[in-house]
Amino acid sequence: MDKREIKRLEKLVFYALAHRPDEFALFPDEEGFYSIKELAQAIAEEPGWGHVRQKTLRDLFVFWCPERFEFLEERVRARAEKDLPEPSLVDPPPVLYAVIRERAWPHVSKRGLSPAKGRFVRLYASRDLAERAKRRLGPRAIILEVQAREAAASGLPFWVLKELVYLCEWIDPQFLKGPPLTPEMLEAQRKRRQKKEKKEEKASLGPPAAHLLPGSTTLRPPVEKRKGKKKDPSWKQERRRRRRRP
């Protein structure tokens, strides 16, 4: 990359981190850091930046513009802390959108939507933004409609980051709308549950006995020989034969 392209990339990344992370469907952690993996995906979605990878961003943060960004353990944030958004309690719009993996939907539809990581569930103001987040999560991701206003009326608090992304600690399943549960989804859930139960059962039994491990041998105590009647020596046997002769 030449100096002009580096400068353009710096401006775009700084804008995404410090000013409008919501436009890129990005969420910070509790320390204000963003995942470099998600950031690279977001930048690569922008026109003309499809070639950007995580390595490109690492070079930007470490070598080209270290004074503008704080890079730590695959996380990054802009150094202009004053520009970072602060969550604020709000009355949400009627509908928000969440993105989850398809395999989680049977569980979520019964137990509600909890944070996959961190403290908050991530919610999006538009379906287009949710579609963007869905592509990053993978081909087996699905979008849920969240009846946010009804949930808020029931007492669930919502926070907003800028304008386009919202946060919630948990969402009751009655306020979630997703695709129909297919037999394939339910069967996959059953198999995962069985696998988990077997793993827990195996863990409760403790490590296997040493003699059951491959390649192991068991030391056995020597077997004591039973004491039986001893045979007479040959000279005694010969003397008895002589006595029996007439």
C-alpha positions as protocol buffer text, in pm:
chain_id: "A"
residue {
  index: 1
  type: MET
  ca { x: 0 y: 0 z: 0 }
}
residue {
  index: 2
  type: ASP
  ca { x: 126 y: 350 z: -82 }
}
residue {
  index: 3
  type: LYS
  ca { x: 105 y: 647 z: 155 }
}
residue {
  index: 4
  type: ARG
  ca { x: -214 y: 780 z: 0 }
}
residue {
  index: 5
  type: GLU
  ca { x: -397 y: 449 z: 38 }
}
residue {
  index: 6
  type: ILE
  ca { x: -271 y: 410 z: 395 }
}
residue {
  index: 7
  type: LYS
  ca { x: -410 y: 755 z: 479 }
}
residue {
  index: 8
  type: ARG
  ca { x: -748 y: 667 z: 330 }
}
residue {
  index: 9
  type: LEU
  ca { x: -758 y: 341 z: 525 }
}
residue {
  index: 10
  type: GLU
  ca { x: -662 y: 520 z: 845 }
}
residue {
  index: 11
  type: LYS
  ca { x: -949 y: 768 z: 804 }
}
residue {
  index: 12
  type: LEU
  ca { x: -1201 y: 493 z: 733 }
}
residue {
  index: 13
  type: VAL
  ca { x: -1095 y: 277 z: 1028 }
}
residue {
  index: 14
  type: PHE
  ca { x: -1082 y: 575 z: 1264 }
}
residue {
  index: 15
  type: TYR
  ca { x: -1430 y: 679 z: 1154 }
}
residue {
  index: 16
  type: ALA
  ca { x: -1557 y: 326 z: 1213 }
}
residue {
  index: 17
  type: LEU
  ca { x: -1405 y: 297 z: 1560 }
}
residue {
  index: 18
  type: ALA
  ca { x: -1432 y: 649 z: 1700 }
}
residue {
  index: 19
  type: HIS
  ca { x: -1736 y: 803 z: 1534 }
}
residue {
  index: 20
  type: ARG
  ca { x: -1989 y: 562 z: 1384 }
}
residue {
  index: 21
  type: PRO
  ca { x: -1929 y: 197 z: 1476 }
}
residue {
  index: 22
  type: ASP
  ca { x: -2305 y: 149 z: 1447 }
}
residue {
  index: 23
  type: GLU
  ca { x: -2290 y: 209 z: 1071 }
}
residue {
  index: 24
  type: PHE
  ca { x: -2053 y: -87 z: 1046 }
}
residue {
  index: 25
  type: ALA
  ca { x: -2251 y: -312 z: 1284 }
}
residue {
  index: 26
  type: LEU
  ca { x: -1961 y: -308 z: 1531 }
}
residue {
  index: 27
  type: PHE
  ca { x: -1993 y: -347 z: 1907 }
}
residue {
  index: 28
  type: PRO
  ca { x: -1719 y: -261 z: 2160 }
}
residue {
  index: 29
  type: ASP
  ca { x: -1647 y: -469 z: 2466 }
}
residue {
  index: 30
  type: GLU
  ca { x: -1668 y: -325 z: 2816 }
}
residue {
  index: 31
  type: GLU
  ca { x: -1327 y: -159 z: 2775 }
}
residue {
  index: 32
  type: GLY
  ca { x: -1416 y: 4 z: 2445 }
}
residue {
  index: 33
  type: PHE
  ca { x: -1211 y: -237 z: 2232 }
}
residue {
  index: 34
  type: TYR
  ca { x: -1333 y: -391 z: 1906 }
}
residue {
  index: 35
  type: SER
  ca { x: -1250 y: -733 z: 1766 }
}
residue {
  index: 36
  type: ILE
  ca { x: -993 y: -700 z: 1488 }
}
residue {
  index: 37
  type: LYS
  ca { x: -1155 y: -997 z: 1312 }
}
residue {
  index: 38
  type: GLU
  ca { x: -1495 y: -826 z: 1300 }
}
residue {
  index: 39
  type: LEU
  ca { x: -1336 y: -495 z: 1206 }
}
residue {
  index: 40
  type: ALA
  ca { x: -1150 y: -652 z: 913 }
}
residue {
  index: 41
  type: GLN
  ca { x: -1475 y: -810 z: 793 }
}
residue {
  index: 42
  type: ALA
  ca { x: -1655 y: -476 z: 820 }
}
residue {
  index: 43
  type: ILE
  ca { x: -1387 y: -281 z: 630 }
}
residue {
  index: 44
  type: ALA
  ca { x: -1368 y: -548 z: 358 }
}
residue {
  index: 45
  type: GLU
  ca { x: -1741 y: -504 z: 298 }
}
residue {
  index: 46
  type: GLU
  ca { x: -1688 y: -140 z: 201 }
}
residue {
  index: 47
  type: PRO
  ca { x: -1656 y: -60 z: -173 }
}
residue {
  index: 48
  type: GLY
  ca { x: -1293 y: -62 z: -283 }
}
residue {
  index: 49
  type: TRP
  ca { x: -1164 y: -226 z: 35 }
}
residue {
  index: 50
  type: GLY
  ca { x: -1234 y: -592 z: -33 }
}
residue {
  index: 51
  type: HIS
  ca { x: -862 y: -670 z: -21 }
}
residue {
  index: 52
  type: VAL
  ca { x: -825 y: -566 z: 345 }
}
residue {
  index: 53
  type: ARG
  ca { x: -741 y: -849 z: 583 }
}
residue {
  index: 54
  type: GLN
  ca { x: -654 y: -874 z: 951 }
}
residue {
  index: 55
  type: LYS
  ca { x: -283 y: -851 z: 867 }
}
residue {
  index: 56
  type: THR
  ca { x: -346 y: -524 z: 683 }
}
residue {
  index: 57
  type: LEU
  ca { x: -504 y: -376 z: 993 }
}
residue {
  index: 58
  type: ARG
  ca { x: -230 y: -505 z: 1221 }
}
residue {
  index: 59
  type: ASP
  ca { x: 26 y: -327 z: 1004 }
}
residue {
  index: 60
  type: LEU
  ca { x: -186 y: -12 z: 1023 }
}
residue {
  index: 61
  type: PHE
  ca { x: -204 y: -22 z: 1403 }
}
residue {
  index: 62
  type: VAL
  ca { x: 155 y: -132 z: 1473 }
}
residue {
  index: 63
  type: PHE
  ca { x: 368 y: 23 z: 1198 }
}
residue {
  index: 64
  type: TRP
  ca { x: 180 y: 290 z: 1003 }
}
residue {
  index: 65
  type: CYS
  ca { x: -43 y: 474 z: 1256 }
}
residue {
  index: 66
  type: PRO
  ca { x: 29 y: 354 z: 1612 }
}
residue {
  index: 67
  type: GLU
  ca { x: -40 y: 702 z: 1750 }
}
residue {
  index: 68
  type: ARG
  ca { x: -403 y: 683 z: 1635 }
}
residue {
  index: 69
  type: PHE
  ca { x: -497 y: 337 z: 1762 }
}
residue {
  index: 70
  type: GLU
  ca { x: -448 y: 122 z: 2068 }
}
residue {
  index: 71
  type: PHE
  ca { x: -391 y: -239 z: 1965 }
}
residue {
  index: 72
  type: LEU
  ca { x: -397 y: -511 z: 2231 }
}
residue {
  index: 73
  type: GLU
  ca { x: -435 y: -888 z: 2198 }
}
residue {
  index: 74
  type: GLU
  ca { x: -636 y: -893 z: 1873 }
}
residue {
  index: 75
  type: ARG
  ca { x: -848 y: -600 z: 1992 }
}
residue {
  index: 76
  type: VAL
  ca { x: -827 y: -236 z: 1896 }
}
residue {
  index: 77
  type: ARG
  ca { x: -977 y: 99 z: 1982 }
}
residue {
  index: 78
  type: ALA
  ca { x: -926 y: 456 z: 1869 }
}
residue {
  index: 79
  type: ARG
  ca { x: -715 y: 666 z: 2103 }
}
residue {
  index: 80
  type: ALA
  ca { x: -970 y: 950 z: 2097 }
}
residue {
  index: 81
  type: GLU
  ca { x: -1168 y: 822 z: 2393 }
}
residue {
  index: 82
  type: LYS
  ca { x: -1397 y: 1123 z: 2392 }
}
residue {
  index: 83
  type: ASP
  ca { x: -1546 y: 1009 z: 2062 }
}
residue {
  index: 84
  type: LEU
  ca { x: -1638 y: 661 z: 2184 }
}
residue {
  index: 85
  type: PRO
  ca { x: -2012 y: 609 z: 2223 }
}
residue {
  index: 86
  type: GLU
  ca { x: -2158 y: 565 z: 2569 }
}
residue {
  index: 87
  type: PRO
  ca { x: -2466 y: 340 z: 2605 }
}
residue {
  index: 88
  type: SER
  ca { x: -2777 y: 525 z: 2720 }
}
residue {
  index: 89
  type: LEU
  ca { x: -3116 y: 394 z: 2829 }
}
residue {
  index: 90
  type: VAL
  ca { x: -3385 y: 451 z: 2567 }
}
residue {
  index: 91
  type: ASP
  ca { x: -3732 y: 357 z: 2457 }
}
residue {
  index: 92
  type: PRO
  ca { x: -3652 y: 127 z: 2164 }
}
residue {
  index: 93
  type: PRO
  ca { x: -3830 y: 126 z: 1828 }
}
residue {
  index: 94
  type: PRO
  ca { x: -4110 y: -127 z: 1774 }
}
residue {
  index: 95
  type: VAL
  ca { x: -3884 y: -381 z: 1604 }
}
residue {
  index: 96
  type: LEU
  ca { x: -3514 y: -457 z: 1633 }
}
residue {
  index: 97
  type: TYR
  ca { x: -3313 y: -744 z: 1485 }
}
residue {
  index: 98
  type: ALA
  ca { x: -3076 y: -1002 z: 1633 }
}
residue {
  index: 99
  type: VAL
  ca { x: -2840 y: -1246 z: 1460 }
}
residue {
  index: 100
  type: ILE
  ca { x: -2769 y: -1594 z: 1595 }
}
residue {
  index: 101
  type: ARG
  ca { x: -2646 y: -1929 z: 1466 }
}
residue {
  index: 102
  type: GLU
  ca { x: -2920 y: -2154 z: 1336 }
}
residue {
  index: 103
  type: ARG
  ca { x: -2825 y: -2435 z: 1576 }
}
residue {
  index: 104
  type: ALA
  ca { x: -2903 y: -2206 z: 1873 }
}
residue {
  index: 105
  type: TRP
  ca { x: -3257 y: -2125 z: 1763 }
}
residue {
  index: 106
  type: PRO
  ca { x: -3434 y: -2430 z: 1921 }
}
residue {
  index: 107
  type: HIS
  ca { x: -3282 y: -2339 z: 2258 }
}
residue {
  index: 108
  type: VAL
  ca { x: -3338 y: -1963 z: 2222 }
}
residue {
  index: 109
  type: SER
  ca { x: -3701 y: -2011 z: 2117 }
}
residue {
  index: 110
  type: LYS
  ca { x: -3769 y: -2176 z: 2455 }
}
residue {
  index: 111
  type: ARG
  ca { x: -3524 y: -2011 z: 2694 }
}
residue {
  index: 112
  type: GLY
  ca { x: -3485 y: -1662 z: 2549 }
}
residue {
  index: 113
  type: LEU
  ca { x: -3192 y: -1474 z: 2396 }
}
residue {
  index: 114
  type: SER
  ca { x: -2887 y: -1431 z: 2618 }
}
residue {
  index: 115
  type: PRO
  ca { x: -2550 y: -1271 z: 2531 }
}
residue {
  index: 116
  type: ALA
  ca { x: -2321 y: -1495 z: 2327 }
}
residue {
  index: 117
  type: LYS
  ca { x: -2028 y: -1312 z: 2486 }
}
residue {
  index: 118
  type: GLY
  ca { x: -1996 y: -1015 z: 2715 }
}
residue {
  index: 119
  type: ARG
  ca { x: -2282 y: -863 z: 2909 }
}
residue {
  index: 120
  type: PHE
  ca { x: -2527 y: -759 z: 2635 }
}
residue {
  index: 121
  type: VAL
  ca { x: -2728 y: -902 z: 2348 }
}
residue {
  index: 122
  type: ARG
  ca { x: -2646 y: -717 z: 2025 }
}
residue {
  index: 123
  type: LEU
  ca { x: -2942 y: -571 z: 1838 }
}
residue {
  index: 124
  type: TYR
  ca { x: -2968 y: -386 z: 1507 }
}
residue {
  index: 125
  type: ALA
  ca { x: -3204 y: -107 z: 1405 }
}
residue {
  index: 126
  type: SER
  ca { x: -3248 y: -224 z: 1045 }
}
residue {
  index: 127
  type: ARG
  ca { x: -3269 y: -555 z: 867 }
}
residue {
  index: 128
  type: ASP
  ca { x: -2997 y: -442 z: 624 }
}
residue {
  index: 129
  type: LEU
  ca { x: -2754 y: -395 z: 911 }
}
residue {
  index: 130
  type: ALA
  ca { x: -2856 y: -733 z: 1052 }
}
residue {
  index: 131
  type: GLU
  ca { x: -2791 y: -891 z: 712 }
}
residue {
  index: 132
  type: ARG
  ca { x: -2441 y: -745 z: 723 }
}
residue {
  index: 133
  type: ALA
  ca { x: -2379 y: -897 z: 1065 }
}
residue {
  index: 134
  type: LYS
  ca { x: -2528 y: -1227 z: 948 }
}
residue {
  index: 135
  type: ARG
  ca { x: -2275 y: -1257 z: 664 }
}
residue {
  index: 136
  type: ARG
  ca { x: -1992 y: -1222 z: 913 }
}
residue {
  index: 137
  type: LEU
  ca { x: -2130 y: -1490 z: 1143 }
}
residue {
  index: 138
  type: GLY
  ca { x: -2144 y: -1750 z: 867 }
}
residue {
  index: 139
  type: PRO
  ca { x: -2375 y: -1924 z: 623 }
}
residue {
  index: 140
  type: ARG
  ca { x: -2573 y: -2098 z: 899 }
}
residue {
  index: 141
  type: ALA
  ca { x: -2673 y: -1776 z: 1075 }
}
residue {
  index: 142
  type: ILE
  ca { x: -3033 y: -1652 z: 1098 }
}
residue {
  index: 143
  type: ILE
  ca { x: -3202 y: -1320 z: 1175 }
}
residue {
  index: 144
  type: LEU
  ca { x: -3458 y: -1283 z: 1454 }
}
residue {
  index: 145
  type: GLU
  ca { x: -3717 y: -1009 z: 1482 }
}
residue {
  index: 146
  type: VAL
  ca { x: -3736 y: -863 z: 1832 }
}
residue {
  index: 147
  type: GLN
  ca { x: -4059 y: -698 z: 1945 }
}
residue {
  index: 148
  type: ALA
  ca { x: -3850 y: -444 z: 2132 }
}
residue {
  index: 149
  type: ARG
  ca { x: -4120 y: -197 z: 2230 }
}
residue {
  index: 150
  type: GLU
  ca { x: -4338 y: -469 z: 2378 }
}
residue {
  index: 151
  type: ALA
  ca { x: -4035 y: -610 z: 2562 }
}
residue {
  index: 152
  type: ALA
  ca { x: -3954 y: -267 z: 2702 }
}
residue {
  index: 153
  type: ALA
  ca { x: -4315 y: -225 z: 2817 }
}
residue {
  index: 154
  type: SER
  ca { x: -4280 y: -551 z: 3012 }
}
residue {
  index: 155
  type: GLY
  ca { x: -3984 y: -404 z: 3201 }
}
residue {
  index: 156
  type: LEU
  ca { x: -3679 y: -510 z: 2996 }
}
residue {
  index: 157
  type: PRO
  ca { x: -3428 y: -220 z: 2969 }
}
residue {
  index: 158
  type: PHE
  ca { x: -3269 y: -126 z: 2636 }
}
residue {
  index: 159
  type: TRP
  ca { x: -2958 y: 80 z: 2566 }
}
residue {
  index: 160
  type: VAL
  ca { x: -2854 y: 248 z: 2243 }
}
residue {
  index: 161
  type: LEU
  ca { x: -2505 y: 294 z: 2094 }
}
residue {
  index: 162
  type: LYS
  ca { x: -2526 y: 592 z: 1859 }
}
residue {
  index: 163
  type: GLU
  ca { x: -2834 y: 542 z: 1640 }
}
residue {
  index: 164
  type: LEU
  ca { x: -2827 y: 204 z: 1473 }
}
residue {
  index: 165
  type: VAL
  ca { x: -2725 y: -52 z: 1734 }
}
residue {
  index: 166
  type: TYR
  ca { x: -2891 y: -138 z: 2064 }
}
residue {
  index: 167
  type: LEU
  ca { x: -2814 y: -349 z: 2368 }
}
residue {
  index: 168
  type: CYS
  ca { x: -3022 y: -564 z: 2601 }
}
residue {
  index: 169
  type: GLU
  ca { x: -2924 y: -804 z: 2877 }
}
residue {
  index: 170
  type: TRP
  ca { x: -3181 y: -1071 z: 2790 }
}
residue {
  index: 171
  type: ILE
  ca { x: -3494 y: -1108 z: 2578 }
}
residue {
  index: 172
  type: ASP
  ca { x: -3789 y: -1328 z: 2667 }
}
residue {
  index: 173
  type: PRO
  ca { x: -3878 y: -1580 z: 2394 }
}
residue {
  index: 174
  type: GLN
  ca { x: -4231 y: -1439 z: 2364 }
}
residue {
  index: 175
  type: PHE
  ca { x: -4080 y: -1127 z: 2204 }
}
residue {
  index: 176
  type: LEU
  ca { x: -3875 y: -1321 z: 1945 }
}
residue {
  index: 177
  type: LYS
  ca { x: -3981 y: -1419 z: 1596 }
}
residue {
  index: 178
  type: GLY
  ca { x: -3767 y: -1648 z: 1381 }
}
residue {
  index: 179
  type: PRO
  ca { x: -3793 y: -1918 z: 1117 }
}
residue {
  index: 180
  type: PRO
  ca { x: -4004 y: -2231 z: 1181 }
}
residue {
  index: 181
  type: LEU
  ca { x: -3827 y: -2504 z: 1374 }
}
residue {
  index: 182
  type: THR
  ca { x: -3752 y: -2784 z: 1128 }
}
residue {
  index: 183
  type: PRO
  ca { x: -3706 y: -3154 z: 1214 }
}
residue {
  index: 184
  type: GLU
  ca { x: -3340 y: -3117 z: 1116 }
}
residue {
  index: 185
  type: MET
  ca { x: -3290 y: -2838 z: 1375 }
}
residue {
  index: 186
  type: LEU
  ca { x: -3457 y: -3044 z: 1650 }
}
residue {
  index: 187
  type: GLU
  ca { x: -3261 y: -3359 z: 1562 }
}
residue {
  index: 188
  type: ALA
  ca { x: -2933 y: -3166 z: 1565 }
}
residue {
  index: 189
  type: GLN
  ca { x: -3025 y: -3023 z: 1905 }
}
residue {
  index: 190
  type: ARG
  ca { x: -3103 y: -3372 z: 2037 }
}
residue {
  index: 191
  type: LYS
  ca { x: -2766 y: -3505 z: 1922 }
}
residue {
  index: 192
  type: ARG
  ca { x: -2578 y: -3212 z: 2079 }
}
residue {
  index: 193
  type: ARG
  ca { x: -2764 y: -3270 z: 2405 }
}
residue {
  index: 194
  type: GLN
  ca { x: -2676 y: -3641 z: 2405 }
}
residue {
  index: 195
  type: LYS
  ca { x: -2313 y: -3563 z: 2331 }
}
residue {
  index: 196
  type: LYS
  ca { x: -2303 y: -3312 z: 2615 }
}
residue {
  index: 197
  type: GLU
  ca { x: -2464 y: -3558 z: 2858 }
}
residue {
  index: 198
  type: LYS
  ca { x: -2215 y: -3831 z: 2765 }
}
residue {
  index: 199
  type: LYS
  ca { x: -1927 y: -3591 z: 2814 }
}
residue {
  index: 200
  type: GLU
  ca { x: -2058 y: -3486 z: 3156 }
}
residue {
  index: 201
  type: GLU
  ca { x: -2114 y: -3848 z: 3256 }
}
residue {
  index: 202
  type: LYS
  ca { x: -1761 y: -3940 z: 3150 }
}
residue {
  index: 203
  type: ALA
  ca { x: -1620 y: -3647 z: 3347 }
}
residue {
  index: 204
  type: SER
  ca { x: -1814 y: -3751 z: 3660 }
}
residue {
  index: 205
  type: LEU
  ca { x: -1658 y: -4100 z: 3648 }
}
residue {
  index: 206
  type: GLY
  ca { x: -1308 y: -3961 z: 3670 }
}
residue {
  index: 207
  type: PRO
  ca { x: -1000 y: -4083 z: 3481 }
}
residue {
  index: 208
  type: PRO
  ca { x: -1002 y: -4446 z: 3356 }
}
residue {
  index: 209
  type: ALA
  ca { x: -825 y: -4715 z: 3553 }
}
residue {
  index: 210
  type: ALA
  ca { x: -461 y: -4756 z: 3463 }
}
residue {
  index: 211
  type: HIS
  ca { x: -508 y: -5111 z: 3330 }
}
residue {
  index: 212
  type: LEU
  ca { x: -772 y: -4983 z: 3083 }
}
residue {
  index: 213
  type: LEU
  ca { x: -542 y: -4734 z: 2916 }
}
residue {
  index: 214
  type: PRO
  ca { x: -393 y: -4834 z: 2579 }
}
residue {
  index: 215
  type: GLY
  ca { x: -41 y: -4978 z: 2609 }
}
residue {
  index: 216
  type: SER
  ca { x: -60 y: -5014 z: 2987 }
}
residue {
  index: 217
  type: THR
  ca { x: 24 y: -5327 z: 3186 }
}
residue {
  index: 218
  type: THR
  ca { x: -91 y: -5436 z: 3526 }
}
residue {
  index: 219
  type: LEU
  ca { x: 149 y: -5578 z: 3782 }
}
residue {
  index: 220
  type: ARG
  ca { x: -2 y: -5884 z: 3949 }
}
residue {
  index: 221
  type: PRO
  ca { x: 125 y: -6036 z: 4277 }
}
residue {
  index: 222
  type: PRO
  ca { x: 304 y: -6370 z: 4240 }
}
residue {
  index: 223
  type: VAL
  ca { x: 76 y: -6672 z: 4279 }
}
residue {
  index: 224
  type: GLU
  ca { x: 171 y: -6890 z: 4573 }
}
residue {
  index: 225
  type: LYS
  ca { x: 200 y: -7260 z: 4495 }
}
residue {
  index: 226
  type: ARG
  ca { x: -17 y: -7490 z: 4698 }
}
residue {
  index: 227
  type: LYS
  ca { x: 162 y: -7726 z: 4929 }
}
residue {
  index: 228
  type: GLY
  ca { x: 83 y: -8089 z: 4843 }
}
residue {
  index: 229
  type: LYS
  ca { x: 210 y: -8429 z: 4948 }
}
residue {
  index: 230
  type: LYS
  ca { x: 574 y: -8467 z: 4866 }
}
residue {
  index: 231
  type: LYS
  ca { x: 690 y: -8774 z: 4678 }
}
residue {
  index: 232
  type: ASP
  ca { x: 923 y: -9016 z: 4860 }
}
residue {
  index: 233
  type: PRO
  ca { x: 1281 y: -9034 z: 4738 }
}
residue {
  index: 234
  type: SER
  ca { x: 1371 y: -9329 z: 4514 }
}
residue {
  index: 235
  type: TRP
  ca { x: 1561 y: -9523 z: 4780 }
}
residue {
  index: 236
  type: LYS
  ca { x: 1254 y: -9541 z: 5002 }
}
residue {
  index: 237
  type: GLN
  ca { x: 1040 y: -9664 z: 4715 }
}
residue {
  index: 238
  type: GLU
  ca { x: 1297 y: -9937 z: 4639 }
}
residue {
  index: 239
  type: ARG
  ca { x: 1306 y: -10053 z: 5004 }
}
residue {
  index: 240
  type: ARG
  ca { x: 929 y: -10089 z: 5012 }
}
residue {
  index: 241
  type: ARG
  ca { x: 932 y: -10305 z: 4701 }
}
residue {
  index: 242
  type: ARG
  ca { x: 1186 y: -10544 z: 4860 }
}
residue {
  index: 243
  type: ARG
  ca { x: 976 y: -10581 z: 5174 }
}
residue {
  index: 244
  type: ARG
  ca { x: 670 y: -10678 z: 4969 }
}
residue {
  index: 245
  type: ARG
  ca { x: 856 y: -10969 z: 4796 }
}
residue {
  index: 246
  type: PRO
  ca { x: 765 y: -11317 z: 4940 }
}
